[in-house]
């Protein structure tokens, strides 16, 4: 497979960005590395003159950027989601350094759209946003001050995947058909409904059950048929439970 | 030799920078990657509030930055000088891509100060400035639009030398408490019993459902707490199912 189509299937998703200048600078960063897909989830200000100014020669990337009402919408048709996070998390997301993640992201892109998600400048990715990611990607940084500017982090990510694409012309044969984010969300909704209706989960006090299950299935990387199987199983359990 | 002293001997030299915001953003980029030496040759505006604002938590790098009247002054004590240039030059400079240049720069830094020189935002390095460089370093970029922002280029350079120095390892997530094989078998038995009692699975014709689920959970690598959670969930679904 040619390298460029794989890069075209990588989308940069900026969630809840506060400063429009960062959106423009990120668009420029994408374009310098040959990427083009920019998704904006609930940007505080967009379009905005600061975004346009900092995009410089990448105005076309901004014009084609898709503004989404939710992260779920931005991820709906993706087959793999990587969240960028500087902080150490104590839950069991698989974590990779950017350089080792890059070829894996391209492998997944051979099969469908792949999202690289960046959270808000100040607060990063929320737990809910993290719950939609299959892997966390960390940019190695100074432990005493690892606060990269958002567009700088996007620049590094775009650089690494671009270099990996150049060095990565032979795709691995993969026969697995991965589930889309939308179908996985439907599965989580079904599991939650079943857990509530059985009395196992108190909807008033959901605790961390769904968060834990999200992380478990994210690690596994669900296939399309597995989602269908689990959807059927939980629906049957919800409607009929144990037969008398 | 320890990696950190080598990084301390790498200096970023920004020559004739037009926009003070880029100086601040470059200071932040340096600090996030564990570099600290910033030299400014004839900056158009410095100090400046835009520089301070964009430096964010790297104000110390700005305060310690050395302002020089000439590139010659900034390079006086260096043992090796690398010029960053996006354009193709037909002069007889040795040219390297950033990734291959990074370890060489560190090698030289073992012997003394090494400069990474970045020219003006618009015009790049002048011929006179190029004449003071021993090697040209290029950042691989989109041939159709390779115009990196100055601070973005500094970020990439600092990232590559920092990784080459092995300076910052991303800590691995905490050790996970994996489930024992016996507890995983107990979980599979519970899932199968629930699937049969709901009518979803015909015990006479089990098909490949359990085989598929085994493969899925094997990929994920179940943790002890996840097994307990799933055991509880399936047991509740089996005994109560959907409440009437």
Contacts between the chains, C-beta under 8 A, distances in Angstrom:
chain1	res1	chain2	res2	distance
A	25	B	149	6.4
A	25	B	152	7.5
A	28	B	147	7.6
A	28	B	148	7.9
A	28	B	149	6.1
A	28	B	152	7.6
A	29	B	148	7.8
A	29	B	149	7.6
A	29	B	152	5.9
A	31	B	142	6.3
A	31	B	145	5.0
A	32	B	141	4.9
A	32	B	142	5.5
A	32	B	145	6.2
A	32	B	146	5.8
A	32	B	147	6.5
A	32	B	148	5.0
A	32	B	152	7.5
A	33	B	141	6.6
A	33	B	142	6.2
A	34	B	141	7.9
A	34	B	142	4.3
A	54	B	149	7.9
A	56	B	147	6.5
A	56	B	149	7.5
A	57	B	145	5.5
A	57	B	147	5.7
A	58	B	145	6.9
A	88	B	171	5.9
A	88	B	173	7.3
A	89	B	173	6.6
A	90	B	173	7.1
A	90	B	174	5.6
A	91	B	173	7.8
A	92	B	173	6.6
A	92	B	176	5.1
A	92	B	223	6.2
A	93	B	173	7.1
A	95	B	170	7.2
A	95	B	172	7.1
A	95	B	173	5.3
A	97	B	170	5.2
A	99	B	163	7.0
A	138	B	170	4.3
A	139	B	159	7.6
A	140	B	159	8.0
A	140	B	162	7.0
A	140	B	163	6.3
A	140	B	167	7.8
A	140	B	168	4.3
A	140	B	169	6.8
A	140	B	170	5.2
A	141	B	32	4.9
A	141	B	33	6.6
A	141	B	34	7.9
A	141	B	168	5.8
A	142	B	31	6.2
A	142	B	32	5.6
A	142	B	33	6.2
A	142	B	34	4.3
A	142	B	167	7.9
A	142	B	168	6.2
A	143	B	168	6.6
A	145	B	31	5.0
A	145	B	32	6.2
A	145	B	57	5.5
A	145	B	58	6.9
A	146	B	32	5.9
A	147	B	28	7.6
A	147	B	32	6.5
A	147	B	56	6.5
A	147	B	57	5.7
A	148	B	28	7.8
A	148	B	29	7.8
A	148	B	32	4.9
A	148	B	155	7.5
A	149	B	25	6.4
A	149	B	28	6.1
A	149	B	29	7.5
A	149	B	54	7.9
A	149	B	56	7.5
A	149	B	151	7.9
A	149	B	155	7.9
A	151	B	149	7.9
A	151	B	152	7.1
A	152	B	25	7.5
A	152	B	28	7.6
A	152	B	29	5.9
A	152	B	32	7.5
A	152	B	151	7.1
A	152	B	152	6.4
A	152	B	155	4.5
A	155	B	148	7.6
A	155	B	149	7.9
A	155	B	152	4.5
A	155	B	155	5.9
A	155	B	156	6.6
A	156	B	155	6.6
A	156	B	156	6.7
A	156	B	159	5.6
A	159	B	139	7.6
A	159	B	140	8.0
A	159	B	156	5.6
A	162	B	140	7.0
A	162	B	142	8.0
A	163	B	99	7.0
A	163	B	140	6.3
A	166	B	140	7.0
A	194	B	237	6.0
A	194	B	242	7.6
A	195	B	233	5.8
A	195	B	236	7.4
A	195	B	237	7.7
A	197	B	241	7.6
A	197	B	242	4.4
A	197	B	243	5.5
A	198	B	233	7.7
A	198	B	236	4.3
A	198	B	237	4.8
A	198	B	239	8.0
A	198	B	240	4.8
A	198	B	241	6.3
A	198	B	242	7.1
A	198	B	243	7.3
A	199	B	236	6.1
A	199	B	240	5.6
A	199	B	243	6.6
A	200	B	232	6.3
A	200	B	233	5.3
A	200	B	236	3.6
A	200	B	237	7.2
A	201	B	233	8.0
A	209	B	229	6.4
A	209	B	233	7.7
A	212	B	225	7.2
A	212	B	226	6.4
A	212	B	229	6.0
A	213	B	226	8.0
A	213	B	229	7.4
A	216	B	220	5.6
A	216	B	222	7.4
A	216	B	223	7.8
A	216	B	226	5.2
A	217	B	220	7.2
A	219	B	219	7.7
A	219	B	220	4.6
A	219	B	221	6.8
A	220	B	216	5.5
A	220	B	217	7.2
A	220	B	219	4.7
A	220	B	220	3.7
A	221	B	219	6.9
A	222	B	216	7.3
A	223	B	216	7.8
A	225	B	212	7.1
A	226	B	212	6.3
A	226	B	213	8.0
A	226	B	216	5.2
A	229	B	209	6.3
A	229	B	212	5.9
A	229	B	213	7.4
A	232	B	200	6.3
A	233	B	191	8.0
A	233	B	195	5.8
A	233	B	198	7.7
A	233	B	200	5.3
A	233	B	201	8.0
A	233	B	209	7.7
A	234	B	237	7.8
A	236	B	195	7.4
A	236	B	198	4.3
A	236	B	199	6.2
A	236	B	200	3.6
A	237	B	194	6.0
A	237	B	195	7.7
A	237	B	198	4.8
A	237	B	200	7.2
A	237	B	234	7.8
A	237	B	237	4.1
A	237	B	238	7.4
A	237	B	241	6.1
A	238	B	237	7.4
A	238	B	241	6.8
A	238	B	242	4.8
A	239	B	198	7.9
A	239	B	241	7.5
A	239	B	242	5.6
A	240	B	198	4.8
A	240	B	199	5.6
A	240	B	241	5.7
A	240	B	242	7.3
A	241	B	197	7.6
A	241	B	198	6.3
A	241	B	237	6.1
A	241	B	238	6.8
A	241	B	239	7.5
A	241	B	240	5.6
A	241	B	241	1.0
A	241	B	242	5.8
A	242	B	194	7.5
A	242	B	197	4.4
A	242	B	198	7.2
A	242	B	237	8.0
A	242	B	238	4.7
A	242	B	239	5.6
A	242	B	240	7.3
A	242	B	241	5.8
A	243	B	197	5.5
A	243	B	198	7.3
A	243	B	199	6.6
